[in-house]
Amino acid sequence: MALGLSLFALQSCGEDDPCENVSCGANQACIDGTCVDLAGGENVVVVNTNISADTEWTSDKIYQLAGRITVEPGAELTIQAGTVIKGEAGTGANATALLVARGATIQAVGTATLPIIFTSVADEITPEDVAAGNYASPNLDPTQNGLWGGVIILGNAPISASSNEVNIEGIPTSDPNGLYGGSNGTESSGTIKYISIRHGGANIGSGNEINGLTLGGVGSGTVIENVEIVANQDDGIEFFGGTVNVTNAVVWNVGDDAIDTDQSWAGTLDNFVVVTPLGHCFELDGPEGALEAGHVIRNGAVYASNADRTSEDLINTDDNSIVDLENIFITDIAAGQVINRVDHVAGVVNFTGINLDVPAADLANYVNGTVPAGVVAGSTNTADLTVFGWTWAKEASAF
């Protein structure tokens, strides 16, 4: 079918937006001030209504999100391996996203040879590219962000907030499907394996963007393994409470924090790579309500800077954060990058096997406070990088 839909400019609004005054045709989008043609044809399925019954998206189609598409409570969305999903441009209430509401499930199970790609309509990648093993965008730079929203999964697991349920950031408060939180810590929102989420982070308001992957009150019955976030305007992965675990994650070139934890997330992030976020490599906040629970982040490799991008700092915690950080190798460290707030009460924030790739004599320069016993100068990398061969980041030799 023909696309036949008006598209918003593909950049966040602002003084430096090169697309702010550019008007493109219905089958075009603005990239850096220039109108480019969008792929169309019979294999494009425009999705413009919520999903209220069990639905399957197949790899012979490109699914184009024409707005904020919600998998509603009681419904299940199944996405075949190798499927490509593209979000239209839009900001504010028109920001596009895939939202899995409380009580809904998603079964997005890709493979190492057929990952599922979430990206922008401006991206020319096709299912045929994916099937051929070409996972990089053929036309977009891996730093272009804010072109659509992102993926949001909400559940009924406990959170530490002003109440047992609150509205997720990035979704207008007028949308009741944006509520998350509850009392079911073992609930399942489905399965996500081998998915890459790219070029997202559209603004819905001042300082309020959508994360690459948002997990709000998601329960431990949910399986999330092998995920990649590329060039999101806001955070890469953000946890808002819940008990879900994530294994094998890559966050590359995001515009804010790579890993952000809030509201007493009580899960584990195991085996990951973080590459040059512009915010914190880790933004690890404490409880916001009565519930006090901690999480574990372990077996990771962090590349904190390169010639073009430098992260704000290495590890940032609050005074009331509750987290165990274990076996994390941090390299490509620039002057001024530090681990903040290391003088916590014993047993609340724990550093074990944190290797900073700096000279031993300079170690204290990269720690804001007394150097904990678990933070050392060293070059030991305990992350298993061999599992990330399917990612765009690995294909681009980003790590």
C-alpha positions in Angstrom: 0.0 0.0 0.0 1.1 3.6 -0.5 2.2 5.4 2.7 0.0 8.4 2.0 0.6 9.9 5.5 1.9 13.3 6.5 5.1 13.0 8.4 6.5 15.4 11.0 10.0 16.8 10.7 12.5 14.2 11.8 14.3 16.2 14.4 13.4 17.5 17.9 12.1 21.0 17.9 14.6 23.7 18.9 16.7 26.6 17.7 19.2 24.4 15.9 16.7 22.1 14.2 17.6 22.1 10.5 14.2 20.7 9.6 12.1 23.2 11.6 11.1 25.2 8.5 11.4 22.4 5.9 8.2 21.0 4.4 8.5 17.6 2.8 6.1 15.5 0.7 3.9 12.7 2.0 6.4 10.1 1.0 9.4 12.0 2.2 11.1 12.9 5.5 13.5 15.7 6.5 17.0 14.6 7.5 19.4 17.4 8.4 17.4 19.9 6.4 17.0 17.8 3.3 13.9 15.9 2.1 14.6 12.3 1.4 12.3 9.7 -0.1 10.8 7.0 2.1 10.6 3.4 1.2 7.0 2.2 0.4 5.2 -0.4 -1.4 2.9 -3.4 -0.8 5.1 -4.7 2.0 4.5 -1.7 4.3 1.7 -2.1 6.9 0.7 1.2 8.5 -0.3 0.6 12.1 -2.6 3.4 13.3 -4.8 1.8 16.0 -4.1 0.1 19.3 -3.8 -3.7 19.5 -6.7 -5.1 21.4 -6.6 -8.7 20.3 -3.8 -11.2 19.8 -1.8 -10.1 16.7 1.2 -11.3 14.8 3.7 -9.2 12.8 5.6 -11.2 10.2 9.0 -10.7 8.7 7.8 -10.3 5.2 6.4 -6.9 6.1 7.6 -3.5 7.4 5.3 -2.3 10.2 5.0 1.5 10.3 3.9 3.0 13.6 1.7 6.0 12.8 1.5 7.1 16.4 1.6 5.8 20.0 0.5 2.2 19.5 -0.5 0.4 22.6 -0.8 -3.4 23.1 -3.9 -3.2 25.4 -4.5 -5.3 28.5 -5.4 -8.9 27.6 -3.8 -8.8 24.2 -0.6 -10.3 23.0 1.7 -9.0 20.2 3.9 -11.6 18.6 6.8 -10.3 16.3 8.6 -12.8 14.1 12.4 -13.0 13.9 13.8 -10.6 11.3 10.8 -8.2 11.3 11.4 -4.5 10.9 9.3 -2.0 12.7 9.6 1.8 11.8 8.2 4.7 13.8 6.9 7.8 12.1 8.3 11.2 13.3 6.4 13.2 15.8 6.8 15.1 19.1 4.6 15.9 22.0 1.3 13.9 22.1 2.1 12.8 18.5 5.4 11.0 19.5 5.4 7.5 18.1 6.1 4.5 20.3 5.2 0.9 20.9 3.7 0.7 24.4 2.9 -2.7 26.1 0.4 -1.8 28.8 0.0 -3.6 32.1 -1.8 -6.9 31.6 -0.6 -7.1 28.0 2.2 -9.2 26.6 4.8 -9.1 23.8 6.6 -12.0 22.3 9.4 -10.4 20.2 11.8 -13.3 19.8 14.5 -12.6 17.2 17.6 -14.7 16.8 21.3 -13.9 16.4 20.9 -14.2 12.6 17.5 -12.6 12.4 17.2 -9.8 14.9 14.1 -7.7 15.2 14.8 -4.0 14.3 12.9 -1.0 15.7 13.9 2.1 13.9 12.7 5.3 12.1 10.8 5.6 8.9 13.8 7.5 7.6 15.9 4.3 7.9 16.1 2.5 4.6 16.8 -0.9 6.2 14.6 -3.7 5.1 13.8 -7.3 6.2 15.8 -8.4 3.2 18.8 -6.6 4.6 18.3 -8.3 7.9 17.9 -11.7 6.3 21.2 -11.1 4.4 23.0 -10.3 7.7 23.3 -6.6 7.0 22.2 -5.2 10.4 23.5 -1.6 10.0 21.3 1.2 8.7 22.2 1.8 5.0 21.6 5.5 5.2 21.5 6.8 8.8 24.5 7.7 10.9 24.6 5.8 14.3 24.5 9.1 16.1 21.2 10.4 14.6 18.6 10.5 17.3 15.1 11.7 18.2 13.5 10.5 14.9 10.7 8.6 16.7 9.9 7.4 20.2 10.9 4.0 21.5 9.7 0.8 23.2 7.9 1.0 26.6 6.9 -2.1 28.6 4.8 -1.6 31.8 3.8 -4.1 34.4 2.3 -4.8 37.8 5.5 -5.4 39.8 6.3 -3.2 42.9 7.8 0.2 42.6 9.0 2.8 45.1 7.2 6.0 44.2 4.6 8.4 45.5 2.0 5.6 45.2 1.8 2.0 44.2 1.0 3.0 40.6 2.1 6.1 38.7 2.4 7.3 35.1 5.5 6.5 33.1 7.6 9.3 31.7 7.4 9.8 28.0 3.6 9.2 27.8 1.0 11.9 28.4 -0.7 11.5 31.8 -4.1 11.6 29.9 -3.4 8.1 28.6 -4.5 5.5 31.3 -2.3 2.9 29.5 0.7 4.8 30.8 0.1 3.6 34.4 2.5 1.0 35.9 3.3 -0.6 39.3 1.5 -3.0 41.5 2.1 -6.0 43.8 2.9 -8.9 41.4 6.7 -9.2 41.4 6.7 -12.4 39.3 4.4 -11.3 36.6 5.4 -11.8 32.9 5.0 -9.1 30.3 6.4 -11.6 27.7 9.7 -12.2 26.0 12.2 -10.0 24.2 15.2 -11.5 22.5 17.6 -10.1 19.9 16.0 -6.7 19.3 17.8 -3.5 18.2 16.1 -0.2 19.0 17.5 2.8 17.0 17.3 6.5 16.4 14.5 7.1 19.0 13.9 9.4 21.9 11.4 11.9 20.6 10.4 14.8 22.9 6.9 14.8 24.4 7.7 18.0 26.4 10.5 20.1 27.7 13.2 17.8 29.0 10.9 14.8 28.7 12.0 12.3 26.0 11.2 8.7 25.5 14.0 6.2 26.4 15.2 3.5 24.0 13.8 0.8 26.2 11.6 1.8 29.1 10.7 -0.9 31.8 8.2 0.3 34.3 7.2 -2.1 37.1 8.0 -5.1 34.9 8.0 -8.4 36.7 10.7 -11.1 36.9 8.6 -13.5 34.8 9.5 -11.3 31.8 12.5 -12.5 29.7 14.7 -9.9 28.2 17.9 -11.1 26.6 20.1 -9.7 23.8 19.0 -6.1 23.3 20.7 -3.2 21.6 20.0 0.5 21.9 21.5 2.8 19.3 21.5 6.6 19.2 18.5 7.3 21.4 18.1 11.0 22.3 17.4 10.2 26.0 18.5 7.2 28.0 19.3 3.8 26.6 17.6 1.5 29.1 15.7 2.9 32.1 14.2 0.8 34.9 11.4 2.2 37.0 11.1 -0.3 39.9 10.0 -3.8 39.1 11.9 -7.0 39.3 12.8 -7.8 35.7 16.3 -9.1 34.8 18.2 -8.2 31.6 21.0 -10.2 30.1 23.3 -9.3 27.2 22.7 -5.6 26.5 24.5 -3.0 24.3 23.9 0.7 24.6 25.7 2.8 22.0 25.7 6.6 21.3 22.7 7.6 23.4 22.2 11.3 24.2 21.8 11.0 27.9 22.4 8.1 30.4 23.2 4.6 29.2 21.8 2.7 32.1 19.3 4.5 34.4 17.7 2.9 37.4 14.9 4.4 39.5 12.2 3.6 42.1 14.0 0.6 43.7 14.4 -1.7 40.7 15.1 -5.1 42.2 16.6 -7.0 39.3 19.9 -7.8 37.7 21.7 -6.5 34.6 24.2 -9.2 33.6 26.7 -9.0 30.7 26.6 -5.7 28.9 28.5 -3.1 26.9 28.1 0.7 27.2 29.7 2.9 24.5 30.0 6.7 24.7 26.7 8.0 26.2 26.7 11.8 26.5 25.2 11.6 30.0 26.2 9.3 32.8 27.4 5.8 31.9 25.3 4.8 35.0 22.6 6.9 36.6 21.6 4.9 39.7 18.9 6.6 41.8 17.5 5.6 45.1 14.0 4.8 46.3 11.3 7.5 45.9 8.8 5.9 48.3 8.6 3.5 51.3 9.8 0.4 49.3 13.6 0.0 49.6 15.0 -2.6 47.3 18.3 -2.9 45.5 19.6 -4.2 42.2 22.8 -5.8 40.8 24.8 -4.6 37.7 27.6 -7.0 36.8 29.9 -8.2 34.1 30.1 -5.2 31.9 32.5 -3.2 29.6 32.2 0.5 29.4 33.9 2.7 26.7 33.6 6.1 28.2 34.9 8.3 25.4 36.2 8.5 21.9 37.5 11.3 19.6 34.0 12.7 19.1 32.0 11.9 22.3 32.7 12.0 26.0 30.4 10.7 28.7 29.5 13.0 31.6 30.9 10.7 34.2 31.5 7.0 34.9 29.1 5.9 37.7 26.6 8.3 39.4 24.7 7.3 42.5 22.4 9.1 44.9 23.0 9.2 48.6 20.2 6.7 49.1 21.0 4.4 46.1 21.0 0.6 46.8 23.1 -1.3 44.3 25.8 -3.9 43.9 28.3 -3.1 41.1 30.4 -6.2 40.2 33.1 -6.9 37.6 32.9 -3.9 35.4 35.7 -2.8 33.1 35.8 0.9 32.2 38.2 2.1 29.5 38.8 5.1 27.2 38.5 7.3 30.3 38.9 11.0 29.7 40.2 13.6 32.1 37.4 14.8 34.4 35.4 11.6 34.2 34.9 10.1 37.7 32.9 7.7 39.9 30.7 10.0 42.0 29.5 9.5 45.6 31.6 6.5 46.7 31.4 7.3 50.4 28.1 5.4 51.1 27.0 3.6 54.2 28.7 0.1 54.1 26.5 -2.5 52.4 24.2 -0.1 50.6 26.3 0.6 47.5 29.0 -2.0 46.9 31.9 -1.9 44.4 33.5 -5.2 43.6 35.9 -5.8 40.8 35.5 -2.3 39.2 38.6 -2.0 36.9 39.4 1.5 35.7 41.8 1.4 32.7 44.1 4.2 34.1 47.6 4.2 35.6 47.5 3.0 39.2 49.2 6.2 40.4 46.3 8.3 38.9 43.4 6.2 40.2 42.4 8.7 42.9 41.9 11.3 40.1 38.9 9.3 38.8 37.1 8.7 42.0 35.2 11.5 43.8 36.0 10.6 47.4 37.9 7.8 49.1 38.8 5.0 46.6 36.8 1.9 47.7 38.7 -1.3 48.0 36.6 -2.7 45.1 37.8 0.0 42.7 41.2 -0.7 41.2 43.4 0.3 38.3 43.4 -2.5 35.8 42.6 -3.9 32.4 40.6 -7.0 33.2 37.5 -7.2 31.1 35.0 -9.8 32.4 32.2 -9.1 29.9 31.6 -11.7 27.3 31.7 -9.7 24.1 31.4 -12.7 21.8 27.6 -12.8 22.2 27.2 -9.4 20.6 28.2 -10.3 17.0 24.6 -9.6 15.8 24.6 -6.0 16.8 25.1 -2.9 14.7 27.6 -1.6 17.3 29.8 -4.7 16.9 29.5 -4.6 13.1 30.7 -1.0 13.3 33.7 -2.0 15.6 32.4 0.4 18.2 33.9 -1.9 20.9 
